[in-house]
Structures are given as structure tokens and as C-alpha cells.
């Protein structure tokens, strides 16, 4: 999946729905434009932190444990 990924929760949702990979080009381009190489590094750190935190809040320890059961539909 590669469209509109801007937060860690977007990555978790995509993987829970069955995506094998998730790309977030625009997210990193904004970071690159704002702060160069450091900005991209920081953006990657933030994304990883968000994913790890949100997985802990869900009670999930591994990405392989993500499934549609982790999602709540409205």
C-alpha cells in the first residue's frame, strides 16, 4: 500500500488489512524538504515510535500478530 500514509496508525491499519508492505513517500519528502537528512532520520524515528507504542496499546507484540480482528469498524 502506498497512499496517504502519514502516521504509525496508518501503517498498522494497512498491515492489519493484509498489506505486505507500506510506503510513505510524501511523509519523508516533507521531512527532507524541512530539515534535510536529519529530518528524514527524525521522521523515521517518529514513525517507528508511533508504531511500537500503538502496537503495545493494542496488546500486539509482533507485526505478524496484526489482523482484521485488531480493527474496529464504524
BELMONOR-V762425 format. One line per field, one symbol per residue. phi: phi as a letter, one per 30 degrees, with the letter a starting at -180 (. if undefined). psi: psi as a letter, one per 30 degrees, with the letter a starting at -180 (. if undefined). A space follows every 50 residues. Layout:
phi=???
psi=???
This chain:
phi=.baidbbddddddddddjddbbcbededddddddbiedddeddddddddd ddddddddiccbedddaeddcccc
psi=kijgjfleeeeeeeeffgkflkkieeeeeeeeeegbeeeeeeeeeeeeee eeeeeeffgkfkeffklffflkk.
